[in-house]
Amino acid sequence: MERSTEVESFIDAMYALMRDGDGKGCADLLDDAVTIFIGTDADEWWDTPAVSKAAFQEQLESTGGFDITAGGPVGYSEGDIGWVADQPTMRIGDQPVPMRLTGVLRRVDGSWRIVQGHLSVAAGINEDLFG
């Protein structure tokens, strides 16, 4: 396994599409065979490629995009499998919202595609839940 600037650049490119509100472009980054994507909301558990792609496209097109900035993605790969983790920041109005992203990717015909992803709000709730 080795650090992968390709995987890290892929995530930076995904963020650019998200900022631009390019739902189709973002949906095209998801694998056609297997994709599970999980968000913050309880209803954001998309467990097929079709559902994941539709959700990405609808969210980005209905909002006009998300003001999201990378926190310094760290990506690795071995052969045609890659994984990434990042702590991006999304701005909602003037409010910065810390996020967390993890993903597993695979290279298909020379291009990386997301097979599993998780992007959610980084909420400090452990003390509330567990004391």
Residue pairs with C-beta under 8 A, 6 or more apart in sequence:
1 76
1 77
1 78
2 76
2 77
2 78
3 74
3 75
3 76
4 75
4 76
4 77
4 82
5 75
6 75
6 77
6 82
6 112
7 73
7 75
7 76
7 77
7 82
7 83
7 84
7 105
7 112
8 73
8 74
8 75
8 84
10 29
10 75
10 82
10 84
10 105
10 112
11 70
11 73
11 75
11 84
11 86
11 101
11 103
12 70
12 73
13 29
14 26
14 29
15 68
15 69
15 70
15 88
17 25
17 26
17 29
17 60
18 26
18 60
18 65
18 66
18 68
19 65
19 66
19 67
19 68
20 65
21 60
21 61
21 63
21 64
21 65
22 60
22 65
23 56
23 57
23 58
23 59
23 60
23 61
24 57
26 56
26 57
26 60
27 52
27 53
27 54
27 56
27 57
29 112
29 113
29 114
30 37
30 49
30 52
30 53
30 56
30 113
30 114
30 117
31 49
31 106
31 108
31 113
31 114
31 115
32 49
32 108
32 113
33 49
33 115
34 49
34 115
34 116
35 46
35 48
35 49
35 52
35 53
35 114
35 115
35 116
35 117
36 45
36 46
36 47
36 52
36 115
36 116
36 117
37 44
37 46
37 52
37 55
37 56
37 114
37 116
37 117
37 118
37 119
38 44
38 45
38 46
38 117
38 118
38 119
38 120
39 45
39 46
39 118
39 119
39 120
40 119
40 120
40 121
44 55
46 52
46 55
60 66
66 90
67 90
67 91
67 92
68 88
68 89
68 90
68 91
68 99
69 88
69 89
69 90
69 91
70 86
70 88
71 86
71 87
71 88
71 89
72 86
72 87
73 84
73 85
73 86
73 101
74 84
74 85
74 86
75 82
75 83
75 84
76 82
76 83
76 84
77 83
77 105
79 107
80 106
80 107
80 108
81 104
81 105
81 106
81 107
82 104
82 105
82 106
82 107
82 112
83 102
83 103
83 104
83 105
84 101
84 102
84 103
84 105
85 100
85 101
85 102
85 103
86 100
86 101
87 98
87 99
87 100
87 101
87 122
88 99
88 101
88 119
89 96
89 97
89 98
89 99
90 96
90 97
90 99
91 97
97 121
98 121
98 122
99 119
99 120
99 121
99 122
100 118
100 119
100 120
100 121
100 122
101 117
101 118
101 119
102 117
102 118
103 114
103 116
103 117
103 118
104 114
104 115
104 116
104 117
105 112
105 113
105 114
105 115
106 112
106 113
106 115
107 113
